[in-house]
Amino acid sequence: MLEALVIAGLVAAPLGSAALFLPARRHERAAGAWAAIWRVILAVAGSAVLAAAAVGVLYLLKATEGNLVIGGAAVALAGLLWLPVTRNWSPRAHLCWASSTYLFAVYLVYALEWTFASRLGPESTAGGVLLWCLEVVAALMSCAYLWELCDALGTERWHRRRAPLDPRRRVPTGALRTVGPAPDNAPPLVSVHVPAHNEPPGMVIETLRALLRLDYPCVQIVLIDDNTDDESLWRPVESWCLRHGVTFKHLENWPGYKSGALNYALQHLTHPDAEIIGVVDSDYQVEPQWLRDCVPLFADPWIGFVQAPQDYRDWRHARYYRRLYYSYKYFFAVSQPSRNERDGAIFAGTMGLIRRVALDELGGWDEWCITEDAEVSLRLLRAGWSGMHVDESGGRGIMPLTFEALKGQRYRWCFGGIQLLRMHWKSLLPGQETTKNHLSAGQRWSYLSGALQWYGDLLGLLFFIFLLAGAVNLATGGGQLFRKLTIFLVAAVPVLVLLGLVRAIALLRRSTGATWRDAIGAFFIWQSTSLVVARASVLALFAKKAAFLRTPKTSERTSWWHALRANWPETVLALLGAAGIAGALTKTSTLSGPLLAGLLFVPTLGMAAAPFNSWAARRAALPAWLRERRDTEYRRERHAFATGIATGGVIAVGTVVGLAIALLLTGRLSTGPSLVRPIQSPPATTSTPAPSTTPTSTPTATPSATPTPSVTPTATTVTPTVSPTSATPTVPSTPATTPTATVSPTVTSPGTPPSSSAPATSHP
């Protein structure tokens, strides 16, 4: 019966996912109750179509009548059970979610059952159970990503999403700034804080010029220079601020990093009549209408913060920066709107506004967390305030101009996300609202899943190591490891991996407007930072400070050697992956070798993308003022080389040691006789087992979801050996039925979890 359920899921999930991404003609739908009824009718009809497709495939595979009914009914029932939860989604999003989660569930049940049925001994069974637990975690992370995907693409009527503004009314009217007492019924005074640290003075001054052009009558601009050690960088900015009436303060030996500087500005520099605090990074060019678009939302007295998207400029001139731009855009195009619908959006720092009285009530910015912006938004929501994300971009900044700076940013975001989880995890657990914790279930889910998704990169790395160990075992003729495979697992793993990859890339393309080529490039930018994110997710569990140490400075005309040296841990893992692919391809007599080689390809290419992206970023031609900014990033990187090499190499060295241990283990397992005879799937009272093939083993891993921003996807899988007589599996309904084809599951390996590849949907 389980086999019939798995086959039904393998048919329904790809069809349901394809329906979501196929082009659809937009048209107005009826409002009110009739719209909801129509969605239910279409969802039920779609579930019936998927069930019929599953029954048709089972019929072609000569399944028994009982299994035909069970497979079709299970798919239809999954679609019906999710209707109350997905009632606001389009029927296509509902079908994608219902069919995919159904496949996740039946795969996990079947994999657990087969782990025990393989009877490979206590050690192998314990390893198989541990692997199954990792598969469960991967499946949950994939569901979190898939929910955002279906929510962003399938929601037909948004309740908290502001309608697009009319661009015709956005006409700048000058830069009238009133810092004194405002007349009655005047807009609230906004104090815009601009923290800067070791930034080129020309870039900072251009940011201040843009703020002076704000089309808003009551604004104060405050520049806080945070511990810039080169006086030649901050003195020109100070002189410019004195000439143009901008509040300026240089802090020296001031603790707390950015949050410490913002607290100083809040307590000592902010005008006493200011009602709203704005935060703008020192590289942003703010649009004149930004405050006019966002401040009116504070007319709701319970709005605590408003966040506009982080947007970027000057990214079209080079392929690397274009793809990096699309990888950033995902979070604000998909994750934030989905979270905002449940009042779970985050305050992302720059281009954000926060109500001053709310910030004062919380005691200001917390200086223990390096992502103080996301942390303060969680405390605001917990205190009973609401947040609001808007879709319109209010300004554009500069992306990290070196790949090493991007890795440092991702490290800090991940470290801060785990810090937030460590400090506030009790508030995020399911429970009733209290006077001290006003978080709703949707808000808790948004923040909890956003933090946990950072561990998708670590999970992907673990499965990558499993795959490498399986390649070693396969190349050396090792014995059975964790789980025997049947043709059903053989079919499930590639489907799960391919679905994850296609969903990630298709969603990137559809949500950002990227071409297929740029969407694939953006996907591999996520992949190429997975090692540094995995490292941060582990260190953040124990360390209190994120002392990320980056790679050494290289010139603009860098060579491949410099890029490889700057990213040597990723390079080592890429070489190991290439060796694993070559080792797997030495066994082409069965499906095991080619399948394992194919599934090692994506994570290996992701690791190899790190030095490639480093080289591409350093070779990209930039205007003179951006080259100055890139040189600043080089100077920052130079201060942290030694520890970056030490900590970064630990994972690569650990991988090599782990592979050596796995090699010894597989060698020991292969010296003894087989622990069990080939197991038929399922056992029949009148069936002759097919002759077993030479046992081989291949571990598997799955793509796991990172936000954005989130989980960085990694694709991995299992490698089975199928008996020549197993070309057409028959799914019997009872043990008394004799199958017409027999599977000889003599290959053992960890199974690949049902996961959807996803971006790091977690922002800082």
C-alpha positions in Angstrom: 0.0 0.0 0.0 2.8 2.4 0.9 4.3 1.9 -2.6 1.0 3.0 -4.2 0.9 6.1 -2.0 4.4 7.0 -3.0 3.8 6.5 -6.7 0.6 8.7 -6.5 2.7 11.4 -4.8 5.3 11.2 -7.5 2.7 11.8 -10.1 0.7 14.5 -8.3 3.5 16.7 -7.0 5.2 17.6 -10.3 1.8 18.2 -11.9 0.7 20.5 -9.0 4.0 22.4 -9.1 3.9 22.8 -12.9 0.4 24.3 -12.6 1.6 27.0 -10.3 4.4 28.2 -12.6 2.6 27.9 -16.0 1.7 31.4 -17.4 -1.8 32.3 -16.4 -4.1 34.9 -17.9 -4.9 37.6 -15.3 -8.5 38.6 -15.0 -10.8 40.2 -12.4 -12.6 37.8 -10.2 -15.9 38.3 -8.4 -15.5 39.6 -4.8 -17.0 38.3 -1.7 -18.6 34.9 -1.0 -18.9 33.9 -4.7 -15.1 34.3 -5.2 -14.4 32.0 -2.3 -16.9 29.4 -3.6 -15.4 29.6 -7.1 -11.9 28.9 -5.7 -13.2 25.9 -3.7 -14.9 24.5 -6.8 -11.7 24.8 -8.9 -9.5 23.4 -6.1 -11.8 20.4 -5.8 -11.8 19.9 -9.5 -8.0 20.2 -9.7 -7.6 17.7 -6.9 -9.8 15.3 -8.8 -7.6 15.7 -11.9 -4.4 15.0 -9.9 -6.1 11.9 -8.4 -7.2 10.7 -11.8 -3.6 11.2 -13.1 -2.2 9.2 -10.2 -4.8 6.4 -10.8 -3.9 6.3 -14.5 -0.2 5.8 -13.8 -0.9 3.1 -11.2 -3.1 1.4 -13.8 -0.3 1.5 -16.4 2.0 0.0 -13.8 -0.5 -2.9 -13.3 -1.4 -2.0 -9.7 -4.2 -3.9 -8.1 -7.7 -2.5 -7.9 -7.3 -1.8 -4.2 -4.1 0.2 -4.7 -5.8 2.1 -7.5 -8.5 3.3 -5.2 -6.1 4.0 -2.3 -3.6 6.0 -4.4 -6.3 8.2 -6.0 -8.3 8.7 -2.8 -5.2 9.7 -0.9 -4.3 12.5 -3.4 -7.9 13.7 -3.5 -8.2 13.6 0.3 -4.9 15.6 0.7 -6.4 18.3 -1.5 -9.6 18.5 0.5 -8.0 18.6 3.9 -5.9 21.7 3.1 -8.9 23.7 1.7 -9.7 25.5 5.0 -6.0 26.6 5.4 -5.5 27.7 1.8 -8.9 29.3 1.2 -7.3 32.6 0.2 -5.0 31.1 -2.4 -5.6 30.4 -6.1 -6.5 26.8 -6.9 -3.1 26.4 -8.5 -1.3 27.4 -5.4 -3.5 25.1 -3.4 -2.8 22.1 -5.6 1.0 22.8 -5.5 1.0 22.9 -1.7 -1.3 20.0 -1.1 0.4 17.6 -3.6 3.9 18.5 -2.4 3.2 18.2 1.3 1.5 14.9 0.5 4.6 13.6 -1.2 6.8 14.8 1.7 4.6 12.9 4.2 4.4 9.6 2.3 8.1 9.6 1.5 9.0 10.0 5.1 6.7 7.2 6.2 8.0 4.9 3.5 11.6 5.7 4.2 11.2 5.0 7.9 9.4 1.8 7.3 12.1 0.6 4.9 14.9 1.6 7.3 13.7 -1.0 9.8 12.7 -3.5 7.1 16.2 -3.5 5.7 17.5 -5.2 8.9 21.1 -4.3 8.4 22.1 -4.6 12.0 21.9 -2.2 15.0 24.6 0.2 13.9 23.3 0.6 10.4 19.7 0.9 11.7 20.7 3.6 14.2 22.4 5.5 11.4 19.4 5.1 9.2 17.1 6.5 11.9 19.5 9.4 12.4 19.4 10.1 8.7 15.7 9.9 8.7 15.5 12.6 11.4 17.6 14.9 9.2 15.2 14.2 6.4 12.3 15.2 8.6 14.1 18.5 9.5 14.8 19.1 5.8 11.2 18.4 4.9 10.0 20.9 7.5 12.3 23.6 6.2 11.2 22.9 2.7 7.6 23.3 3.7 8.4 26.7 5.2 9.9 27.8 1.9 7.1 26.3 -0.1 4.5 28.1 2.0 6.1 31.5 1.2 6.3 30.5 -2.5 2.6 29.5 -2.7 1.5 32.4 -0.5 3.4 35.0 -2.6 2.3 33.6 -6.0 -1.1 32.3 -5.0 -2.8 34.9 -2.8 -5.6 36.5 -4.7 -6.8 39.0 -2.2 -4.3 40.6 0.2 -5.7 42.1 3.4 -2.6 44.0 4.6 -0.8 44.8 1.4 -1.1 48.4 0.3 -2.3 49.0 -3.3 0.3 50.5 -5.7 0.6 54.2 -5.4 -0.3 56.5 -8.3 3.1 57.6 -9.7 1.6 60.8 -11.2 1.3 62.4 -7.8 5.0 61.9 -7.0 6.2 65.4 -8.0 8.9 66.8 -5.7 8.0 70.1 -4.3 11.3 71.1 -2.8 13.2 70.5 0.5 11.3 72.6 3.0 12.5 71.5 6.4 10.9 72.7 9.6 12.9 71.5 12.7 11.2 73.8 15.2 7.7 73.4 16.6 5.2 72.3 13.9 1.8 74.0 13.4 -1.4 72.2 14.2 -2.3 69.3 11.9 1.2 69.3 10.4 2.9 66.0 9.5 4.9 64.5 12.3 8.5 65.5 12.6 10.8 62.7 11.3 14.4 62.4 12.5 16.5 60.5 9.9 19.6 58.8 11.4 22.5 58.0 9.0 25.2 55.8 10.7 28.5 55.6 8.9 31.8 53.7 9.5 34.9 54.0 7.4 33.0 55.1 4.3 34.2 57.2 1.4 33.3 60.8 2.2 32.0 61.5 -1.3 29.5 58.7 -1.1 28.3 59.8 2.3 27.8 63.4 1.2 25.8 62.2 -1.8 23.5 60.3 0.6 23.0 63.5 2.6 22.3 65.6 -0.5 19.5 63.2 -1.4 18.0 63.5 2.1 18.0 67.3 1.8 15.9 66.9 -1.3 13.1 64.9 0.6 9.7 66.2 -0.3 8.6 66.4 3.3 8.0 69.5 5.4 9.3 68.4 8.8 12.6 66.4 8.8 15.8 66.4 10.8 18.9 64.7 9.4 21.5 63.3 11.8 24.8 61.8 10.7 26.6 59.6 13.3 30.1 58.6 12.4 30.7 55.4 14.3 34.4 55.0 15.2 35.9 55.8 11.8 39.7 55.5 12.5 40.9 57.5 9.5 40.3 61.2 10.2 40.6 62.0 6.5 37.3 60.1 5.9 35.1 61.9 8.4 36.5 65.4 8.5 35.2 66.3 5.0 31.8 65.0 6.0 31.8 67.1 9.2 32.7 70.3 7.3 29.9 69.6 4.7 27.3 69.0 7.5 28.2 72.3 9.2 27.7 74.2 6.0 24.3 72.6 5.2 22.7 72.4 8.6 22.9 68.6 9.1 23.5 67.4 12.7 26.9 65.6 12.8 28.6 63.6 15.6 31.9 61.7 15.4 32.1 58.9 18.0 35.4 57.6 19.1 35.9 54.3 21.1 32.1 54.0 21.4 30.8 50.6 22.2 27.8 48.8 20.6 28.7 49.0 16.9 25.8 50.3 14.8 23.2 49.9 17.5 25.4 51.8 20.0 25.7 54.7 17.5 21.9 54.7 16.9 21.3 54.7 20.6 23.6 57.7 21.0 21.7 59.5 18.3 18.4 58.7 19.8 19.3 59.9 23.3 21.5 62.9 22.5 21.0 64.2 19.0 17.3 63.6 18.1 15.0 66.7 18.2 12.7 66.5 21.2 9.6 66.9 19.0 10.5 64.1 16.6 7.7 61.4 16.6 9.3 59.1 14.0 12.8 57.8 13.7 14.2 56.9 10.2 17.3 54.8 9.6 19.1 55.1 6.3 22.5 53.5 5.4 25.3 55.9 4.3 25.3 54.5 0.8 21.6 55.1 -0.1 20.2 57.6 -2.6 16.7 58.2 -1.1 13.9 59.2 -3.4 12.2 62.5 -2.7 8.8 60.9 -2.0 9.9 58.3 0.5 8.6 60.0 3.6 5.4 61.2 1.9 4.7 57.6 0.9 5.4 55.9 4.2 4.7 58.4 7.0 0.8 58.4 6.4 0.8 54.8 7.5 1.5 55.9 11.0 -2.0 57.4 11.2 -2.9 54.0 12.6 -1.9 54.5 16.2 -0.7 50.9 16.6 1.7 50.9 13.7 5.1 50.6 15.3 7.3 50.5 12.2 7.1 50.8 8.4 9.7 49.1 6.2 10.4 49.8 2.5 12.3 47.4 0.4 16.1 47.5 0.4 16.9 48.3 -3.2 20.2 48.8 -5.1 21.6 50.8 -7.9 24.4 50.4 -10.5 23.9 46.7 -10.9 23.2 46.3 -14.6 26.7 47.0 -15.8 28.2 43.6 -14.8 26.7 40.0 -14.9 27.8 39.2 -11.4 26.2 42.3 -9.9 23.0 41.7 -11.9 22.7 38.2 -10.5 23.5 39.4 -7.0 20.8 42.0 -7.3 18.2 39.4 -8.1 19.3 37.2 -5.2 18.6 40.2 -2.9 15.3 41.1 -4.4 13.8 37.7 -3.6 13.4 38.5 0.1 11.5 41.8 -0.4 9.4 40.4 -3.4 8.4 37.1 -1.8 9.2 36.7 1.9 8.3 40.1 3.2 4.8 40.3 1.5 4.0 36.8 2.8 5.0 37.6 6.3 3.4 41.0 6.2 0.0 39.4 5.6 0.2 37.9 9.1 1.8 41.0 10.6 5.2 39.2 10.7 7.4 41.4 8.6 10.7 42.5 9.9 12.3 45.9 10.3 15.3 45.6 8.0 17.1 48.7 9.2 17.8 50.9 6.2 14.8 52.6 4.5 12.8 51.9 7.7 10.7 54.1 9.9 9.9 53.4 13.6 7.6 55.2 16.0 9.8 57.0 18.6 7.5 56.3 21.6 7.5 52.6 20.8 11.3 52.6 20.6 11.6 54.5 23.8 9.3 52.0 25.6 11.6 49.2 24.5 14.7 51.0 25.9 16.2 51.7 22.4 18.2 49.4 20.3 19.7 46.3 21.8 23.5 46.3 21.5 24.1 42.6 22.1 22.6 41.6 18.7 24.4 42.4 15.5 21.1 42.4 13.6 19.5 45.0 15.9 16.9 46.0 13.3 15.2 42.6 13.0 15.5 42.1 16.8 13.8 45.4 17.6 10.9 44.6 15.3 10.3 41.3 17.1 10.2 43.1 20.5 7.8 45.7 19.0 5.4 43.0 17.8 5.7 41.2 21.1 4.7 44.4 22.9 1.6 44.6 20.9 2.6 47.0 18.1 2.1 46.2 14.4 4.5 46.5 11.5 3.9 47.3 7.8 5.9 46.4 4.7 5.4 48.5 1.6 6.3 47.3 -1.9 7.5 50.6 -3.3 11.2 51.3 -3.3 12.1 54.5 -1.5 15.8 54.6 -2.2 18.7 52.6 -3.6 22.0 51.7 -2.1 25.1 49.8 -3.1 25.5 46.0 -2.9 28.7 44.4 -1.5 31.2 44.9 -4.3 33.4 41.9 -3.4 32.3 38.4 -3.0 34.2 38.3 0.4 32.2 41.3 1.6 29.0 39.4 0.6 30.1 36.4 2.6 30.8 38.7 5.6 27.3 40.2 5.3 25.7 36.7 5.0 27.7 35.6 8.1 26.5 38.6 10.1 22.9 38.1 9.0 22.9 34.4 9.9 24.8 35.0 13.2 22.3 37.7 14.2 19.3 35.5 13.2 20.6 32.7 15.5 21.3 35.3 18.3 17.7 36.4 18.0 16.5 32.8 18.2 18.7 32.1 21.3 17.4 35.1 23.1 13.7 35.0 22.2 12.9 31.3 21.4 10.5 31.0 24.3 8.4 33.9 22.9 8.2 32.1 19.5 6.9 28.8 20.7 3.2 28.1 20.0 0.9 29.4 22.8 -1.7 31.8 23.9 -1.2 35.6 23.8 -0.4 37.1 27.2 0.2 40.6 28.5 3.9 40.1 28.1 3.8 38.4 24.7 1.2 39.6 22.2 2.6 37.6 19.3 0.0 35.8 17.2 0.5 32.3 15.8 1.3 33.8 12.4 3.9 36.2 13.8 5.6 33.4 15.8 5.7 31.2 12.7 7.2 34.0 10.6 10.1 34.7 13.0 10.7 31.1 14.1 10.8 29.8 10.6 12.9 32.7 9.4 15.5 32.0 12.0 15.5 28.2 11.7 15.8 28.4 7.9 19.4 29.6 8.3 20.2 26.0 9.3 19.3 24.8 5.8 22.8 25.5 4.7 24.3 23.4 7.5 21.8 20.6 6.7 22.8 20.8 3.0 26.5 20.5 4.0 25.8 17.4 6.1 24.0 15.7 3.2 26.8 16.7 0.9 29.3 14.9 3.2 26.9 11.9 3.2 27.1 11.9 -0.6 30.9 12.1 -0.6 31.1 9.2 1.8 28.7 7.2 -0.4 30.9 8.0 -3.4 34.0 6.7 -1.6 32.1 3.6 -0.5 30.8 3.0 -4.1 34.2 3.4 -5.7 35.9 1.1 -3.2 33.2 -1.6 -3.4 32.0 -1.1 0.2 29.0 -2.8 1.7 25.6 -1.8 2.8 25.3 1.2 5.0 22.0 2.5 6.3 19.0 1.6 4.1 18.2 -0.7 1.3 16.6 0.9 -1.7 13.6 0.0 -3.7 12.6 1.3 -7.1 10.1 3.5 -5.3 12.9 5.3 -3.4 14.9 5.4 -6.6 12.1 7.3 -8.3 11.3 9.5 -5.4 14.7 11.0 -4.8 15.3 12.6 -8.3 11.8 13.9 -8.4 12.2 15.6 -5.0 15.6 17.1 -6.0 14.5 18.3 -9.4 11.3 19.8 -8.0 13.3 21.8 -5.4 15.7 23.1 -8.0 13.0 24.0 -10.5 10.8 25.7 -7.9 13.8 27.8 -6.6 14.9 29.0 -10.1 11.4 29.5 -11.5 10.3 31.5 -8.4 13.4 33.7 -8.7 12.6 34.4 -12.3 9.0 35.1 -11.8 9.3 37.2 -8.6 12.3 39.3 -9.7 11.9 39.5 -13.5 15.3 37.9 -14.1 16.1 35.9 -17.2 16.5 32.2 -16.9 20.2 32.6 -17.1 20.4 35.3 -14.4 18.0 33.3 -12.2 20.3 30.3 -12.4 23.2 32.6 -11.6 21.4 34.0 -8.6 20.7 30.5 -7.4 24.3 29.6 -7.4 25.2 32.8 -5.6 23.1 31.4 -2.8 24.8 28.1 -3.1 28.3 29.6 -3.1 27.8 31.3 0.4 26.4 28.1 2.0 29.7 27.2 3.7 30.1 30.5 5.5 26.4 30.5 6.5 26.7 26.9 7.9 29.7 28.0 9.9 27.9 31.1 11.3 24.8 28.9 12.2 27.0 26.7 14.4 29.2 29.4 16.0 26.2 31.5 16.9 24.9 28.8 19.2 27.9 29.3 21.5 29.7 32.6 20.7 28.3 35.9 22.0 30.1 38.1 19.4 30.3 37.6 15.7 34.0 38.2 15.0 33.9 37.3 11.3 37.3 37.4 9.8 37.5 37.8 6.1 40.0 37.0 3.3 43.0 39.0 2.3 43.1 42.0 0.0 43.8 41.4 -3.7 44.1 43.8 -6.5 41.4 44.6 -9.0 43.2 42.7 -11.7 43.1 39.5 -9.6 44.0 36.1 -11.0 42.3 32.8 -10.6 44.9 31.9 -8.0 43.9 34.8 -5.8 40.2 33.8 -6.0 41.0 30.2 -5.2 43.2 31.2 -2.2 40.6 33.6 -0.9 37.9 30.9 -0.9 40.1 27.8 -0.3 37.6 25.9 2.0 35.0 26.0 -0.7 37.6 25.1 -3.3 38.7 22.0 -1.3 35.1 20.9 -1.0 34.5 21.4 -4.7 37.6 19.3 -5.5 36.3 16.6 -3.2 32.9 16.7 -4.9 34.6 16.4 -8.3 36.6 13.4 -7.1 33.3 11.9 -5.7 31.7 12.4 -9.1 34.6 10.7 -10.8 34.6 7.8 -8.3 30.8 7.3 -8.8 31.2 7.2 -12.5 33.6 4.3 -12.2 30.5 2.2 -11.5 28.4 2.7 -14.6 27.2 -0.9 -14.8 24.2 0.0 -12.5 22.1 3.0 -11.9 24.0 3.7 -8.6 27.1 5.4 -10.1 25.4 7.8 -12.7 22.6 8.7 -10.3 25.0 9.6 -7.4 27.3 11.5 -9.8 24.3 13.5 -11.1 23.2 14.4 -7.6 26.7 15.4 -6.5 26.9 17.8 -9.4 24.7 20.6 -8.0 26.3 21.0 -4.5 29.8 20.6 -6.1 29.0 23.3 -8.6 27.8 25.5 -5.7 31.1 25.2 -3.9 33.0 25.8 -7.1 30.9 28.9 -7.7 32.6 30.6 -4.7 36.0 31.2 -6.3 34.3 31.9 -9.6 32.1 34.6 -8.0 35.1 36.1 -6.2 37.0 36.3 -9.5 34.0 37.8 -11.3 33.3 40.5 -8.6 37.0 41.6 -8.6 37.2 41.7 -12.4 34.0 43.6 -12.9 34.5 47.1 -14.3 33.2 49.8 -12.0 33.0 53.6 -12.1 35.7 55.5 -10.2 33.5 56.2 -7.2 32.4 52.6 -6.9 36.1 51.4 -7.2 36.7 53.6 -4.1 34.0 51.8 -2.2 35.4 48.5 -3.3 38.8 49.5 -2.1 37.2 50.3 1.3 35.9 46.7 1.4 39.3 45.4 0.6 40.8 47.3 3.6 38.2 45.8 5.9 38.8 42.3 4.7 42.6 42.6 5.3 42.1 43.0 9.1 40.6 39.5 9.4 42.6 37.1 7.4 44.2 34.8 10.0 41.1 33.7 11.9 39.0 33.5 8.8 41.5 31.0 7.4 41.6 29.1 10.7 37.8 28.9 11.3 37.0 28.4 7.6 39.4 25.5 7.3 37.9 23.6 10.2 34.9 22.5 8.1 37.0 21.5 5.1 39.5 19.6 7.3 36.6 18.0 9.2 35.0 16.9 6.0 38.2 15.1 4.9 38.5 13.4 8.4 34.8 12.4 8.2 35.4 10.9 4.8 38.3 8.9 6.1 36.2 7.6 8.9 33.4 6.7 6.5 35.9 4.9 4.3 37.1 2.8 7.2 33.5 2.1 8.3 32.4 1.1 4.9 35.5 -1.1 4.5 34.7 -2.8 7.7 31.1 -3.3 6.7 32.1 -4.8 3.4 34.4 -7.4 4.8 31.7 -9.4 6.5 28.8 -11.4 4.9 25.6 -9.6 4.1 23.4 -9.2 7.2 20.2 -10.0 5.4 19.1 -11.6 2.2 17.5 -9.4 -0.5 14.2 -8.1 0.7 11.2 -8.1 -1.7 9.1 -5.0 -1.7 6.6 -5.8 -0.4 6.8 -9.5 0.7 4.4 -11.7 -1.2 3.2 -15.2 -0.3 3.9 -16.5 -3.8 6.8 -14.6 -5.3 10.3 -15.5 -6.2 12.9 -13.0 -5.1 15.0 -11.6 -7.9 18.7 -12.3 -7.8 20.5 -9.7 -5.8 23.2 -7.5 -7.4 26.5 -6.6 -5.8 25.7 -4.5 -2.8 26.7 -0.9 -3.2 26.0 2.1 -1.2 25.3 5.7 -1.8 24.3 8.3 0.7 22.0 11.1 -0.1 21.1 14.5 0.8 18.5 17.0 -0.1 18.1 20.5 -1.2 17.3 22.7 1.8 15.8 26.0 1.9 17.9 29.7 3.2 15.8 33.6 3.0 16.6 35.7 2.1 16.8 36.0 1.7 17.0 32.0 3.6 18.1 28.8 3.3 20.6 27.9 0.7 19.5 25.0 -1.4 21.6 21.9 -1.9 20.7 19.0 -4.0 21.6 15.4 -3.2 20.1 12.0 -3.4 20.4 8.2 -3.2 21.8 5.7 -5.6 20.1 2.4 -6.0 20.8 -0.8 -7.9 17.8 -2.2 -9.6 17.4 -5.8 -10.6 17.1 -6.3 -14.4 13.7 -7.7 -13.8 12.5 -4.6 -12.1 11.7 -2.4 -15.1 7.9 -2.4 -14.4 7.0 -2.4 -10.7 3.7 -3.8 -9.6 2.0 -2.4 -6.5 0.1 -5.3 -4.8 -2.7 -4.6 -2.5 -2.3 -7.7 -0.2 0.6 -10.0 0.6 -1.3 -12.8 -1.2 -0.9 -11.0 -4.6 2.1 -12.1 -6.7 3.9 -9.2 -8.2 4.7 -9.4 -11.9 8.0 -7.6 -11.4 10.4 -7.9 -8.5 12.7 -5.2 -7.1 16.0 -6.4 -5.7 16.8 -3.7 -3.3 20.4 -4.6 -2.5 21.8 -1.1 -2.5 21.9 0.7 0.8 22.2 4.4 1.3 20.7 7.3 3.2 17.6 8.6 1.5 17.2 12.1 0.3 14.7 14.1 2.3 11.8 15.6 0.5 13.0 19.1 0.2 12.4 22.1 -2.0 15.5 24.1 -2.8 15.0 27.6 -1.5 16.7 30.9 -1.0 17.7 32.3 2.3 14.5 33.7 3.2 15.8 35.0 6.4 16.9 38.5 6.4 19.1 39.9 9.1 
